[in-house]
Amino acid sequence: MFRLLLFLSLLTLILGQISYEYQYRRGGGLLECTDEKGAFRKLGEIWTERKSCIQRRCLPGAFKVIVQIKRCPKIEPSENCTIKAGNGNNFPDCCKSLVC
């Protein structure tokens, strides 16, 4: 049981959090996503919101486009570990990590 709990915790730590946002098509029926600044993104395009260190990906849907959102895993310092700031501009390098 302990090994299963440890495995699931590590899997969550590695994968982070994934969610989805559904956006309606534009008036012309083009399949494009809209980013946080209102710019259009093409299907399959992947981009990082550097301020919040979130990766987004534009995916096709039946009547909507889908934006897959990946966030950094939530981490907390422990007795022998500290949190280190991310060292890159793109996801997942911008995520914080534990140094033990």
N, CA, C and O atoms as a MOPAC input file, in Angstrom:
PM7 MOZYME 1SCF
protein

 N      0.82600 1    -1.19500 1     0.00000 1
 C      0.00000 1     0.00000 1     0.00000 1
 C      0.86800 1     1.25600 1     0.00000 1
 O      0.59600 1     2.21700 1    -0.71900 1
 N      1.92600 1     1.22700 1     0.82900 1
 C      2.83000 1     2.37400 1     0.88600 1
 C      3.48800 1     2.62400 1    -0.46500 1
 O      3.62200 1     3.77100 1    -0.89100 1
 N      3.90000 1     1.55200 1    -1.14000 1
 C      4.54300 1     1.69400 1    -2.45400 1
 C      3.58200 1     2.29700 1    -3.47500 1
 O      3.98100 1     3.12600 1    -4.29300 1
 N      2.32400 1     1.88400 1    -3.42800 1
 C      1.32900 1     2.43500 1    -4.34600 1
 C      1.13800 1     3.93100 1    -4.09100 1
 O      1.09000 1     4.72100 1    -5.03300 1
 N      1.03300 1     4.31100 1    -2.84600 1
 C      0.88000 1     5.71700 1    -2.48900 1
 C      2.09900 1     6.52400 1    -2.92300 1
 O      1.96100 1     7.63300 1    -3.44000 1
 N      3.28200 1     5.97600 1    -2.71500 1
 C      4.50800 1     6.64100 1    -3.13200 1
 C      4.55400 1     6.79000 1    -4.64800 1
 O      4.92600 1     7.84600 1    -5.16100 1
 N      4.17300 1     5.72800 1    -5.36900 1
 C      4.16000 1     5.76700 1    -6.83400 1
 C      3.19700 1     6.83200 1    -7.34200 1
 O      3.55300 1     7.60400 1    -8.23300 1
 N      1.99700 1     6.89100 1    -6.80100 1
 C      1.01000 1     7.88200 1    -7.23400 1
 C      1.46600 1     9.30300 1    -6.91200 1
 O      1.22500 1    10.22500 1    -7.69100 1
 N      2.11700 1     9.48000 1    -5.77800 1
 C      2.63900 1    10.79900 1    -5.42300 1
 C      3.72600 1    11.23200 1    -6.39000 1
 O      3.75400 1    12.38500 1    -6.82100 1
 N      4.62200 1    10.31400 1    -6.73300 1
 C      5.68800 1    10.62300 1    -7.68800 1
 C      5.12700 1    10.90000 1    -9.07100 1
 O      5.61100 1    11.78900 1    -9.77100 1
 N      4.11200 1    10.14700 1    -9.46900 1
 C      3.49700 1    10.35200 1   -10.77600 1
 C      2.87500 1    11.74200 1   -10.85900 1
 O      3.00800 1    12.42200 1   -11.87600 1
 N      2.20200 1    12.16200 1    -9.80400 1
 C      1.62200 1    13.50200 1    -9.76700 1
 C      2.71500 1    14.55900 1    -9.80100 1
 O      2.57200 1    15.58100 1   -10.47100 1
 N      3.79500 1    14.32000 1    -9.08700 1
 C      4.90700 1    15.26000 1    -9.06600 1
 C      5.52800 1    15.39800 1   -10.44300 1
 O      5.86800 1    16.50600 1   -10.85800 1
 N      5.68300 1    14.30000 1   -11.15400 1
 C      6.30700 1    14.30900 1   -12.47200 1
 C      5.37800 1    14.92500 1   -13.51200 1
 O      5.80700 1    15.76700 1   -14.30000 1
 N      4.12900 1    14.52200 1   -13.52400 1
 C      3.20400 1    14.95900 1   -14.56000 1
 C      2.61500 1    16.34200 1   -14.31800 1
 O      2.20800 1    17.01500 1   -15.26400 1
 N      2.56500 1    16.76400 1   -13.08000 1
 C      1.93400 1    18.04600 1   -12.79200 1
 C      0.42700 1    17.92100 1   -12.90500 1
 O     -0.13600 1    16.84200 1   -12.72100 1
 N     -0.20300 1    19.01300 1   -13.20300 1
 C     -1.65600 1    19.03200 1   -13.29100 1
 C     -2.06800 1    19.36300 1   -14.71800 1
 O     -1.56000 1    20.31200 1   -15.31500 1
 N     -2.98700 1    18.58000 1   -15.25600 1
 C     -3.47700 1    18.80000 1   -16.61600 1
 C     -4.97100 1    19.08100 1   -16.55100 1
 O     -5.72000 1    18.35000 1   -15.90100 1
 N     -5.39900 1    20.13900 1   -17.22400 1
 C     -6.82100 1    20.45200 1   -17.32100 1
 C     -7.11000 1    20.88200 1   -18.75600 1
 O     -6.20000 1    21.00600 1   -19.57500 1
 N     -8.38200 1    21.10500 1   -19.04500 1
 C     -8.78500 1    21.45100 1   -20.40500 1
 C     -9.73200 1    22.63600 1   -20.37500 1
 O    -10.54100 1    22.78300 1   -19.45900 1
 N     -9.61700 1    23.47100 1   -21.38500 1
 C    -10.48700 1    24.63200 1   -21.54800 1
 C    -11.11200 1    24.52300 1   -22.93900 1
 O    -10.41100 1    24.28300 1   -23.92300 1
 N    -12.41400 1    24.69700 1   -23.01500 1
 C    -13.11000 1    24.59700 1   -24.30000 1
 C    -13.41900 1    25.99600 1   -24.81000 1
 O    -13.93800 1    26.83200 1   -24.07000 1
 N    -13.09900 1    26.25000 1   -26.07500 1
 C    -13.35000 1    27.55000 1   -26.68800 1
 C    -14.19900 1    27.34800 1   -27.93400 1
 O    -13.98000 1    26.40300 1   -28.69100 1
 N    -15.16100 1    28.22900 1   -28.14800 1
 C    -15.99700 1    28.14300 1   -29.34200 1
 C    -15.22200 1    28.62900 1   -30.55500 1
 O    -14.30200 1    29.43900 1   -30.44200 1
 N    -15.61000 1    28.12100 1   -31.71600 1
 C    -14.97400 1    28.55200 1   -32.96400 1
 C    -15.27700 1    30.02100 1   -33.22200 1
 O    -16.28700 1    30.56000 1   -32.77100 1
 N    -14.37900 1    30.64500 1   -33.95400 1
 C    -14.62600 1    32.02700 1   -34.37400 1
 C    -15.72500 1    32.02900 1   -35.41800 1
 O    -16.08400 1    30.97700 1   -35.94600 1
 N    -16.26300 1    33.20100 1   -35.72100 1
 C    -17.36300 1    33.34400 1   -36.66600 1
 C    -17.12500 1    32.68200 1   -38.00800 1
 O    -18.05500 1    32.11500 1   -38.58000 1
 N    -15.90300 1    32.73700 1   -38.53000 1
 C    -15.59500 1    32.15500 1   -39.82400 1
 C    -15.47800 1    30.64800 1   -39.80300 1
 O    -15.27400 1    30.02900 1   -40.84700 1
 N    -15.60300 1    30.05000 1   -38.64400 1
 C    -15.51600 1    28.60100 1   -38.55000 1
 C    -14.09600 1    28.06700 1   -38.50900 1
 O    -13.88700 1    26.85600 1   -38.56600 1
 N    -13.10700 1    28.96800 1   -38.40800 1
 C    -11.72200 1    28.52100 1   -38.35900 1
 C    -11.42900 1    27.86200 1   -37.02100 1
 O    -11.88800 1    28.31500 1   -35.97300 1
 N    -10.66900 1    26.80200 1   -37.07700 1
 C    -10.27100 1    26.13700 1   -35.84000 1
 C     -8.98300 1    26.76600 1   -35.33800 1
 O     -7.89100 1    26.40500 1   -35.77800 1
 N     -9.11600 1    27.69400 1   -34.43100 1
 C     -7.98100 1    28.34800 1   -33.80900 1
 C     -8.28900 1    28.54600 1   -32.33600 1
 O     -9.44500 1    28.70700 1   -31.94600 1
 N     -7.25600 1    28.53300 1   -31.53300 1
 C     -7.40200 1    28.81300 1   -30.11300 1
 C     -7.00200 1    30.26300 1   -29.86500 1
 O     -6.33200 1    30.88800 1   -30.68700 1
 N     -7.41700 1    30.77300 1   -28.73900 1
 C     -7.05100 1    32.11900 1   -28.32700 1
 C     -6.19600 1    32.01700 1   -27.07500 1
 O     -6.55600 1    31.32400 1   -26.12400 1
 N     -5.05000 1    32.71700 1   -27.07500 1
 C     -4.19500 1    32.66300 1   -25.89400 1
 C     -4.60800 1    33.72300 1   -24.87700 1
 O     -5.60600 1    34.41800 1   -25.06900 1
 N     -3.84200 1    33.84400 1   -23.80200 1
 C     -4.19000 1    34.74400 1   -22.70500 1
 C     -4.16000 1    36.21600 1   -23.09900 1
 O     -4.75100 1    37.05200 1   -22.41500 1
 N     -3.47300 1    36.54400 1   -24.20400 1
 C     -3.40700 1    37.93100 1   -24.67200 1
 C     -4.39800 1    38.20800 1   -25.79500 1
 O     -4.45300 1    39.32500 1   -26.31000 1
 N     -5.18500 1    37.19900 1   -26.18200 1
 C     -6.16800 1    37.36200 1   -27.24200 1
 C     -5.65000 1    37.03900 1   -28.63300 1
 O     -6.38000 1    37.17900 1   -29.61400 1
 N     -4.39200 1    36.60500 1   -28.72800 1
 C     -3.81500 1    36.23500 1   -30.02900 1
 C     -4.30900 1    34.84500 1   -30.42300 1
 O     -4.57900 1    34.00700 1   -29.56300 1
 N     -4.42400 1    34.61000 1   -31.72500 1
 C     -4.89000 1    33.31500 1   -32.21300 1
 C     -3.73100 1    32.34100 1   -32.34500 1
 O     -2.63200 1    32.71500 1   -32.75400 1
 N     -3.99000 1    31.09000 1   -31.99500 1
 C     -3.00000 1    30.01700 1   -32.07000 1
 C     -3.54700 1    28.91400 1   -32.95300 1
 O     -4.73500 1    28.60000 1   -32.89200 1
 N     -2.68900 1    28.32200 1   -33.77300 1
 C     -3.10600 1    27.27900 1   -34.71100 1
 C     -3.23700 1    25.93000 1   -34.01200 1
 O     -2.64600 1    25.70500 1   -32.95600 1
 N     -4.02200 1    25.03300 1   -34.61700 1
 C     -4.16600 1    23.67500 1   -34.08900 1
 C     -2.79600 1    23.01800 1   -33.97800 1
 O     -1.97100 1    23.12500 1   -34.88600 1
 N     -2.56400 1    22.34900 1   -32.87600 1
 C     -1.29800 1    21.67300 1   -32.64100 1
 C     -0.23100 1    22.56100 1   -32.03400 1
 O      0.79500 1    22.06800 1   -31.56500 1
 N     -0.46000 1    23.86300 1   -32.03700 1
 C      0.54600 1    24.78400 1   -31.50200 1
 C      0.62900 1    24.65400 1   -29.98300 1
 O     -0.38500 1    24.51000 1   -29.30000 1
 N      1.85600 1    24.70800 1   -29.47100 1
 C      2.11800 1    24.63800 1   -28.03500 1
 C      2.83400 1    25.92400 1   -27.63900 1
 O      3.76800 1    26.35100 1   -28.31800 1
 N      2.39800 1    26.54300 1   -26.53900 1
 C      3.05000 1    27.75400 1   -26.07100 1
 C      3.07500 1    27.77700 1   -24.55400 1
 O      2.28300 1    27.10500 1   -23.89300 1
 N      4.00100 1    28.56300 1   -24.01000 1
 C      4.15400 1    28.70400 1   -22.56600 1
 C      3.76000 1    30.10500 1   -22.14800 1
 O      4.19200 1    31.08600 1   -22.75300 1
 N      2.94200 1    30.19700 1   -21.11600 1
 C      2.66000 1    31.47900 1   -20.47100 1
 C      3.77600 1    31.65700 1   -19.45200 1
 O      3.75200 1    31.04900 1   -18.38200 1
 N      4.73300 1    32.47700 1   -19.78100 1
 C      5.94500 1    32.57200 1   -18.96100 1
 C      5.68400 1    33.15800 1   -17.57500 1
 O      6.31600 1    32.75200 1   -16.60000 1
 N      4.76700 1    34.10100 1   -17.48500 1
 C      4.50300 1    34.74600 1   -16.19100 1
 C      4.00700 1    33.73200 1   -15.15700 1
 O      4.39100 1    33.79400 1   -13.98900 1
 N      3.15900 1    32.80700 1   -15.58800 1
 C      2.58300 1    31.82200 1   -14.66800 1
 C      3.16500 1    30.42600 1   -14.85000 1
 O      2.77800 1    29.50100 1   -14.13600 1
 N      4.08800 1    30.25700 1   -15.79400 1
 C      4.71300 1    28.96200 1   -16.08700 1
 C      3.65700 1    27.89000 1   -16.35300 1
 O      3.63100 1    26.84400 1   -15.70400 1
 N      2.79900 1    28.17300 1   -17.31600 1
 C      1.75500 1    27.23800 1   -17.73600 1
 C      1.95500 1    26.93400 1   -19.21500 1
 O      2.17800 1    27.84100 1   -20.01600 1
 N      1.87600 1    25.65500 1   -19.57500 1
 C      1.96300 1    25.27000 1   -20.98000 1
 C      0.55700 1    25.03200 1   -21.51300 1
 O     -0.25900 1    24.37900 1   -20.86300 1
 N      0.27900 1    25.56300 1   -22.69600 1
 C     -1.01500 1    25.36400 1   -23.34300 1
 C     -0.80100 1    24.76100 1   -24.71800 1
 O      0.20700 1    25.02000 1   -25.37700 1
 N     -1.76900 1    23.94600 1   -25.14600 1
 C     -1.71200 1    23.30400 1   -26.46200 1
 C     -3.08700 1    23.38200 1   -27.09700 1
 O     -4.08700 1    23.08100 1   -26.44700 1
 N     -3.14900 1    23.78200 1   -28.35900 1
 C     -4.40400 1    23.93100 1   -29.08900 1
 C     -4.76300 1    22.60600 1   -29.77300 1
 O     -4.00300 1    22.10100 1   -30.59800 1
 N     -5.92300 1    22.05400 1   -29.42200 1
 C     -6.36400 1    20.76000 1   -29.94300 1
 C     -7.72200 1    20.89400 1   -30.63100 1
 O     -8.52200 1    21.75000 1   -30.25300 1
 N     -7.99300 1    20.05500 1   -31.64300 1
 C     -9.29200 1    20.11300 1   -32.31700 1
 C    -10.38500 1    19.43900 1   -31.49300 1
 O    -10.13300 1    18.46700 1   -30.78200 1
 N    -11.59500 1    19.96700 1   -31.60000 1
 C    -12.77200 1    19.36000 1   -31.00100 1
 C    -13.88000 1    19.34100 1   -32.04400 1
 O    -13.69400 1    19.86700 1   -33.14100 1
 N    -15.01300 1    18.75500 1   -31.73300 1
 C    -16.10800 1    18.64500 1   -32.70200 1
 C    -16.65900 1    20.01800 1   -33.09100 1
 O    -16.64300 1    20.37700 1   -34.26800 1
 N    -17.14000 1    20.77900 1   -32.12900 1
 C    -17.70500 1    22.09800 1   -32.40400 1
 C    -16.95300 1    23.19700 1   -31.67600 1
 O    -17.29900 1    24.37300 1   -31.78500 1
 N    -15.94200 1    22.81900 1   -30.94600 1
 C    -15.13200 1    23.75400 1   -30.17200 1
 C    -13.67500 1    23.35700 1   -30.35100 1
 O    -13.37100 1    22.24900 1   -30.79400 1
 N    -12.79400 1    24.25600 1   -30.00800 1
 C    -11.39400 1    23.87900 1   -29.90600 1
 C    -11.10000 1    23.64700 1   -28.42600 1
 O    -11.78300 1    24.18600 1   -27.55500 1
 N    -10.10500 1    22.85900 1   -28.16200 1
 C     -9.76400 1    22.49100 1   -26.79500 1
 C     -8.35300 1    22.98500 1   -26.51000 1
 O     -7.43600 1    22.74800 1   -27.29700 1
 N     -8.18400 1    23.66200 1   -25.39800 1
 C     -6.86200 1    24.08300 1   -24.97200 1
 C     -6.46900 1    23.18900 1   -23.80400 1
 O     -7.08100 1    23.23300 1   -22.73700 1
 N     -5.43700 1    22.37600 1   -24.02200 1
 C     -4.90400 1    21.53900 1   -22.94600 1
 C     -3.96900 1    22.41600 1   -22.11900 1
 O     -3.10200 1    23.09900 1   -22.66400 1
 N     -4.15000 1    22.39300 1   -20.81300 1
 C     -3.38100 1    23.25300 1   -19.91900 1
 C     -2.56900 1    22.37500 1   -18.97500 1
 O     -3.12300 1    21.53800 1   -18.26300 1
 N     -1.25600 1    22.57100 1   -18.97500 1
 C     -0.37400 1    21.84200 1   -18.06100 1
 C      0.22800 1    22.83700 1   -17.08400 1
 O      0.80300 1    23.85300 1   -17.47600 1
 N      0.08200 1    22.52000 1   -15.80400 1
 C      0.63600 1    23.36200 1   -14.74700 1
 C      1.75600 1    22.61700 1   -14.03500 1
 O      1.82800 1    21.38900 1   -14.06900 1
 N      2.60900 1    23.37100 1   -13.40400 1
 C      3.68400 1    22.76900 1   -12.61300 1
 C      3.08400 1    22.02600 1   -11.42500 1
 O      2.04300 1    22.42000 1   -10.89900 1
 N      3.74100 1    20.95300 1   -11.00700 1
 C      3.25000 1    20.25400 1    -9.81900 1
 C      3.41000 1    21.13500 1    -8.58200 1
 O      4.34400 1    21.93100 1    -8.48700 1
 N      2.49700 1    20.98000 1    -7.65200 1
 C      2.59700 1    21.72600 1    -6.40200 1
 C      3.62100 1    21.02200 1    -5.52100 1
 O      3.54100 1    19.81400 1    -5.29700 1
 N      4.57000 1    21.78300 1    -5.03400 1
 C      5.60000 1    21.20800 1    -4.17500 1
 C      5.69400 1    22.02000 1    -2.89900 1
 O      5.38900 1    23.21300 1    -2.88100 1
 N      6.11400 1    21.36900 1    -1.84400 1
 C      6.29900 1    22.03000 1    -0.56500 1
 C      7.62600 1    21.58700 1     0.01100 1
 O      8.01100 1    20.42600 1    -0.12500 1
 N      8.33000 1    22.51100 1     0.65700 1
 C      9.60800 1    22.12700 1     1.24600 1
 C      9.39400 1    21.17400 1     2.41200 1
 O      8.37300 1    21.22100 1     3.09700 1
 N     10.36000 1    20.32600 1     2.61700 1
 C     10.31300 1    19.42400 1     3.76700 1
 C     11.51100 1    19.74500 1     4.65600 1
 O     12.23600 1    20.71100 1     4.41600 1
 N     11.70400 1    18.94500 1     5.65900 1
 C     12.75400 1    19.21300 1     6.63600 1
 C     14.13700 1    19.29800 1     5.99200 1
 O     14.94400 1    20.15000 1     6.36400 1
 N     14.41100 1    18.42600 1     5.03700 1
 C     15.73800 1    18.37500 1     4.42900 1
 C     15.76400 1    18.90400 1     3.00000 1
 O     16.78000 1    18.76800 1     2.31700 1
 N     14.68300 1    19.49600 1     2.53700 1
 C     14.60300 1    19.95200 1     1.15100 1
 C     14.16100 1    21.41600 1     1.08800 1
 O     13.42000 1    21.89600 1     1.94500 1
 N     14.63000 1    22.10500 1     0.06000 1
 C     14.22200 1    23.48400 1    -0.17300 1
 C     13.67300 1    23.60700 1    -1.59000 1
 O     13.91300 1    22.74600 1    -2.43700 1
 N     12.94300 1    24.67500 1    -1.83600 1
 C     12.37700 1    24.91400 1    -3.16100 1
 C     13.34500 1    25.77200 1    -3.97000 1
 O     13.81000 1    26.81500 1    -3.51200 1
 N     13.63500 1    25.31000 1    -5.17500 1
 C     14.52500 1    26.02500 1    -6.09500 1
 C     13.68200 1    26.61400 1    -7.21900 1
 O     12.81000 1    25.93700 1    -7.76500 1
 N     13.93900 1    27.86900 1    -7.56400 1
 C     13.20400 1    28.52700 1    -8.65000 1
 C     13.51600 1    27.85000 1    -9.97600 1
 O     14.59400 1    27.28200 1   -10.15200 1
 N     12.56500 1    27.91400 1   -10.91200 1
 C     12.78200 1    27.36100 1   -12.24100 1
 C     13.92200 1    28.08000 1   -12.94200 1
 O     14.22300 1    29.23200 1   -12.63000 1
 N     14.56000 1    27.39700 1   -13.89600 1
 C     15.73300 1    27.98500 1   -14.54000 1
 C     15.56100 1    28.18700 1   -16.04200 1
 O     16.54900 1    28.30000 1   -16.76700 1
 N     14.34300 1    28.23200 1   -16.50600 1
 C     14.13600 1    28.40200 1   -17.94000 1
 C     12.88400 1    29.20100 1   -18.22600 1
 O     12.07400 1    29.45500 1   -17.33400 1
 N     12.73500 1    29.58800 1   -19.46600 1
 C     11.56000 1    30.35600 1   -19.86500 1
 C     10.40700 1    29.47000 1   -20.28900 1
 O      9.25100 1    29.88400 1   -20.20100 1
 N     10.69200 1    28.26400 1   -20.74800 1
 C      9.64900 1    27.38300 1   -21.26800 1
 C      9.29400 1    26.29000 1   -20.26900 1
 O     10.10300 1    25.91100 1   -19.42200 1
 N      8.08400 1    25.80000 1   -20.38700 1
 C      7.58000 1    24.71900 1   -19.54800 1
 C      8.28100 1    23.42200 1   -19.94500 1
 O      8.43800 1    23.20100 1   -21.14600 1
 N      8.69800 1    22.57900 1   -19.07100 1
 C      8.59500 1    22.60700 1   -17.60900 1
 C      9.81900 1    23.19400 1   -16.92000 1
 O      9.89900 1    23.16500 1   -15.69200 1
 N     10.78500 1    23.73200 1   -17.68700 1
 C     12.00300 1    24.27400 1   -17.07500 1
 C     11.72400 1    25.44300 1   -16.14200 1
 O     12.52000 1    25.71400 1   -15.24300 1
 N     10.61400 1    26.13800 1   -16.33500 1
 C     10.26700 1    27.28000 1   -15.49000 1
 C      9.64500 1    26.84800 1   -14.15900 1
 O      9.45300 1    27.68100 1   -13.27300 1
 N      9.33000 1    25.56600 1   -14.00700 1
 C      8.71100 1    25.06900 1   -12.76700 1
 C      9.72100 1    25.05000 1   -11.62100 1
 O     10.91500 1    24.82700 1   -11.82300 1
 N      9.21600 1    25.28700 1   -10.42800 1
 C     10.03600 1    25.16000 1    -9.22900 1
 C     10.32800 1    23.68500 1    -8.99600 1
 O      9.58400 1    22.81500 1    -9.44900 1
 N     11.41600 1    23.41100 1    -8.28700 1
 C     11.76800 1    22.02300 1    -7.98600 1
 C     12.28200 1    21.92800 1    -6.55600 1
 O     12.60800 1    22.93400 1    -5.92600 1
 N     12.34700 1    20.70700 1    -6.06200 1
 C     12.87600 1    20.46000 1    -4.72300 1
 C     14.34800 1    20.10600 1    -4.81600 1
 O     14.75900 1    19.33800 1    -5.68600 1
 N     15.14100 1    20.67200 1    -3.91200 1
 C     16.55300 1    20.32500 1    -3.79600 1
 C     16.74100 1    19.75700 1    -2.40300 1
 O     16.49000 1    20.42300 1    -1.39900 1
 N     17.18800 1    18.50800 1    -2.36400 1
 C     17.35100 1    17.83500 1    -1.06700 1
 C     18.81300 1    17.49600 1    -0.80900 1
 O     19.14000 1    16.92700 1     0.23300 1

